[in-house]
Amino acid sequence: MPKISVPQRKISLREAMFSKSEKVKVSKSLGRTLCEFSFSCPPAIPIAILGEIIDKDVINLLEYYDIDECNVVIE
């Protein structure tokens, strides 16, 4: 299993939720701000939450769990 770390928060949950967003490949999301995320089955413990910056550890975990796309804030 890849390393687990706590991502850095960039904006609030509310700001992230109401931001304009785009869907990108996880492999292209480094440094972007997560704005929407859903898991297909419970109990889902998020790897990162809205408003956090996607770093290499987050990408490694998403890829480990076969998640290939995520929604990020358009900046």
LUMVOTOR-34033 format. One record per residue: x, y, z of N, C-alpha, C, O in turn; residue number from 1. Coordinates in nm, 3 decimals. Each point is the difference from the previous one (the first is absolute). Layout:
BEGIN
X; Y; Z; X; Y; Z; X; Y; Z; X; Y; Z; NUM
...
***
This chain:
BEGIN
0.084; -0.119; 0.000; -0.084; 0.119; 0.000; 0.088; 0.124; 0.000; 0.100; 0.005; 0.073; 1
-0.135; 0.097; -0.154; 0.077; 0.124; -0.005; -0.004; 0.076; 0.133; -0.084; -0.027; 0.086; 2
0.174; 0.121; -0.071; 0.009; 0.085; 0.118; -0.129; 0.080; 0.018; -0.062; 0.044; -0.097; 3
0.022; -0.027; 0.223; -0.119; 0.079; 0.032; 0.046; 0.126; 0.072; 0.072; -0.007; 0.100; 4
-0.113; 0.123; -0.151; 0.033; 0.127; 0.064; -0.123; 0.089; 0.000; -0.100; -0.031; -0.066; 5
0.106; 0.140; 0.139; -0.112; 0.094; 0.006; 0.028; 0.112; -0.101; 0.098; 0.073; 0.014; 6
-0.183; -0.060; -0.117; 0.020; 0.105; -0.100; -0.018; 0.140; 0.060; -0.067; 0.017; 0.102; 7
0.128; 0.081; -0.164; -0.010; 0.140; 0.043; -0.131; 0.060; -0.048; -0.038; -0.018; -0.115; 8
-0.030; 0.091; 0.204; -0.125; 0.068; -0.037; 0.032; 0.131; -0.069; 0.086; 0.076; 0.045; 9
-0.154; -0.049; -0.156; 0.019; 0.125; -0.074; -0.120; 0.093; 0.017; 0.017; 0.120; 0.022; 10
-0.139; -0.176; -0.033; -0.122; 0.079; 0.016; -0.097; -0.078; 0.087; 0.020; -0.119; 0.026; 11
-0.125; 0.186; 0.019; -0.099; -0.066; 0.087; -0.085; -0.100; -0.078; -0.005; 0.004; -0.123; 12
-0.061; -0.092; 0.195; -0.092; -0.095; -0.063; -0.106; 0.074; -0.081; -0.032; -0.039; -0.112; 13
-0.022; 0.144; 0.171; -0.105; 0.077; -0.067; 0.051; 0.063; -0.130; -0.066; -0.009; -0.104; 14
0.183; 0.071; 0.111; 0.058; 0.060; -0.121; 0.021; -0.105; -0.109; -0.030; 0.023; -0.117; 15
0.081; -0.138; 0.157; 0.026; -0.108; -0.095; -0.130; -0.048; -0.065; -0.006; -0.022; -0.120; 16
-0.096; 0.006; 0.203; -0.128; -0.052; -0.049; -0.064; 0.093; -0.104; -0.064; -0.047; -0.094; 17
0.081; 0.177; 0.112; -0.064; 0.096; -0.089; 0.091; 0.056; -0.108; -0.038; 0.091; -0.074; 18
0.159; -0.144; 0.064; 0.093; 0.044; -0.104; -0.033; -0.063; -0.134; -0.061; -0.107; -0.006; 19
0.101; 0.173; -0.100; -0.010; -0.060; -0.133; 0.102; -0.114; -0.002; 0.109; 0.012; 0.055; 20
-0.147; -0.121; -0.121; 0.087; -0.116; 0.003; 0.011; -0.066; -0.136; -0.076; 0.028; -0.093; 21
0.174; -0.117; 0.085; 0.018; -0.082; -0.119; 0.046; -0.138; 0.043; 0.066; -0.016; 0.103; 22
-0.100; -0.084; -0.183; 0.043; -0.137; 0.025; 0.133; -0.022; -0.070; 0.015; 0.030; -0.118; 23
0.082; -0.082; 0.192; 0.133; -0.027; -0.057; 0.044; -0.140; 0.040; -0.051; -0.059; 0.095; 24
0.146; 0.006; -0.170; 0.063; -0.126; 0.036; 0.080; 0.021; 0.127; 0.064; 0.103; 0.017; 25
-0.068; -0.200; 0.072; 0.075; 0.009; 0.125; 0.148; 0.026; -0.030; 0.064; 0.077; 0.071; 26
-0.012; -0.139; -0.173; 0.141; 0.017; -0.035; 0.035; 0.144; -0.038; 0.118; 0.037; 0.001; 27
-0.218; 0.043; -0.035; 0.021; 0.140; -0.040; -0.046; 0.099; 0.108; -0.011; 0.120; -0.027; 28
-0.015; -0.169; 0.149; -0.060; 0.085; 0.103; 0.098; 0.054; 0.104; -0.042; 0.069; 0.093; 29
0.169; -0.099; -0.106; 0.099; 0.044; 0.098; -0.004; 0.152; 0.019; 0.008; 0.076; -0.097; 30
-0.022; -0.033; 0.223; -0.002; 0.142; 0.032; -0.134; 0.067; -0.015; -0.015; 0.117; 0.035; 31
-0.084; -0.189; -0.085; -0.135; 0.057; -0.017; -0.078; -0.014; 0.130; 0.039; -0.075; 0.089; 32
-0.150; 0.149; -0.077; -0.083; -0.002; 0.120; -0.122; -0.086; -0.025; -0.076; 0.023; -0.094; 33
0.057; -0.122; 0.179; -0.114; -0.091; -0.013; -0.129; 0.074; 0.032; -0.007; 0.073; 0.100; 34
-0.097; -0.091; -0.183; -0.125; 0.071; 0.027; -0.122; -0.091; 0.004; -0.107; 0.044; 0.042; 35
0.121; -0.167; -0.083; -0.112; -0.093; 0.007; 0.057; -0.140; -0.004; 0.091; -0.030; -0.078; 36
-0.143; -0.054; 0.162; 0.052; -0.135; 0.002; -0.105; -0.094; 0.053; -0.066; 0.031; 0.100; 37
0.048; -0.143; -0.163; -0.095; -0.098; 0.050; 0.058; -0.139; -0.018; 0.076; -0.026; -0.094; 38
-0.111; -0.060; 0.183; 0.042; -0.139; -0.006; -0.122; -0.085; -0.033; -0.112; 0.037; 0.034; 39
0.134; -0.149; -0.099; -0.112; -0.080; -0.047; -0.059; -0.092; 0.105; -0.112; -0.050; -0.016; 40
0.185; 0.026; 0.124; -0.056; -0.092; 0.099; 0.041; 0.040; 0.142; 0.112; 0.047; 0.021; 41
-0.202; -0.065; 0.076; 0.034; 0.028; 0.140; 0.076; -0.119; 0.059; -0.004; -0.107; -0.060; 42
0.072; 0.118; 0.170; 0.028; 0.128; 0.065; 0.119; 0.067; -0.066; 0.111; -0.054; 0.001; 43
-0.134; 0.166; -0.056; 0.105; 0.071; -0.074; 0.067; 0.103; 0.090; -0.064; 0.091; 0.052; 44
0.192; -0.107; -0.035; 0.079; 0.097; 0.075; 0.078; 0.079; -0.105; 0.083; -0.057; -0.071; 45
-0.109; 0.187; 0.061; 0.064; 0.077; -0.108; 0.151; 0.007; 0.014; 0.054; 0.014; 0.110; 46
0.012; -0.023; -0.222; 0.145; 0.015; -0.006; 0.035; 0.148; 0.015; 0.100; 0.034; 0.063; 47
-0.180; 0.050; -0.120; 0.011; 0.146; 0.013; -0.142; 0.054; 0.003; -0.093; -0.063; -0.051; 48
0.077; 0.181; 0.109; -0.134; 0.060; 0.004; 0.000; 0.131; -0.076; 0.105; 0.053; -0.036; 49
-0.224; -0.002; 0.011; -0.017; 0.123; -0.076; 0.088; 0.111; 0.056; 0.008; 0.020; 0.121; 50
0.056; 0.052; -0.211; 0.082; 0.113; 0.040; 0.146; -0.033; 0.024; 0.080; 0.091; 0.023; 51
-0.044; -0.219; -0.026; 0.138; -0.039; 0.024; 0.077; -0.010; -0.132; -0.057; -0.029; -0.105; 52
0.186; 0.053; 0.114; 0.088; -0.007; -0.117; 0.038; -0.146; -0.025; 0.039; -0.072; 0.092; 53
-0.050; 0.031; -0.216; 0.034; -0.136; -0.037; 0.152; -0.009; -0.015; 0.061; 0.065; -0.085; 54
0.000; -0.148; 0.171; 0.145; -0.019; -0.007; 0.031; -0.140; -0.051; -0.091; -0.077; -0.032; 55
0.218; 0.044; 0.025; 0.042; -0.129; -0.056; -0.054; -0.117; 0.083; -0.036; -0.103; -0.057; 56
0.029; 0.118; 0.190; -0.054; -0.107; 0.084; -0.147; -0.026; -0.031; -0.044; -0.115; -0.005; 57
-0.033; 0.222; -0.015; -0.142; -0.013; -0.034; -0.012; -0.071; -0.135; -0.081; -0.092; -0.015; 58
0.159; 0.134; -0.083; -0.004; -0.064; -0.132; 0.033; -0.148; 0.011; -0.069; -0.083; -0.060; 59
0.173; 0.050; 0.134; 0.038; -0.142; 0.016; -0.113; -0.082; 0.062; -0.025; -0.112; -0.044; 60
-0.043; 0.166; 0.144; -0.110; -0.072; 0.063; -0.120; -0.013; -0.093; -0.062; -0.106; -0.008; 61
0.028; 0.212; -0.063; -0.112; -0.007; -0.094; 0.027; -0.105; -0.107; -0.088; -0.079; -0.034; 62
0.210; 0.078; -0.018; 0.036; -0.100; -0.101; 0.001; -0.141; 0.059; -0.037; -0.095; -0.068; 63
0.080; 0.082; 0.192; 0.001; -0.130; 0.068; -0.141; -0.059; 0.006; -0.019; -0.121; -0.016; 64
-0.081; 0.209; 0.038; -0.140; -0.043; 0.008; -0.072; 0.009; -0.135; -0.123; -0.002; -0.005; 65
0.199; 0.013; -0.103; -0.054; 0.002; -0.137; -0.097; 0.114; -0.026; -0.096; -0.015; -0.074; 66
0.123; 0.129; 0.135; -0.079; 0.122; -0.027; 0.080; 0.080; -0.100; 0.113; 0.039; 0.028; 67
-0.170; -0.014; -0.146; 0.080; 0.063; -0.105; -0.041; 0.143; -0.034; 0.068; 0.065; -0.079; 68
-0.177; -0.015; 0.135; -0.043; 0.138; -0.026; -0.047; 0.065; 0.129; -0.046; -0.067; 0.093; 69
0.059; 0.200; -0.088; -0.052; 0.076; 0.114; -0.037; 0.140; -0.049; 0.046; 0.044; -0.105; 70
-0.128; 0.024; 0.182; -0.041; 0.135; -0.034; 0.085; 0.098; 0.080; 0.017; -0.013; 0.121; 71
0.037; 0.112; -0.192; 0.086; 0.098; 0.062; -0.049; 0.140; -0.032; -0.072; 0.022; -0.098; 72
0.112; 0.073; 0.183; -0.038; 0.139; -0.018; 0.068; 0.055; -0.125; 0.117; -0.027; -0.026; 73
-0.193; 0.104; -0.051; 0.058; 0.073; -0.113; 0.056; 0.130; 0.056; -0.073; 0.082; 0.055; 74
0.203; -0.064; -0.068; 0.066; 0.119; 0.058; 0.043; 0.096; -0.108; 0.056; 0.105; 0.031; 75
***
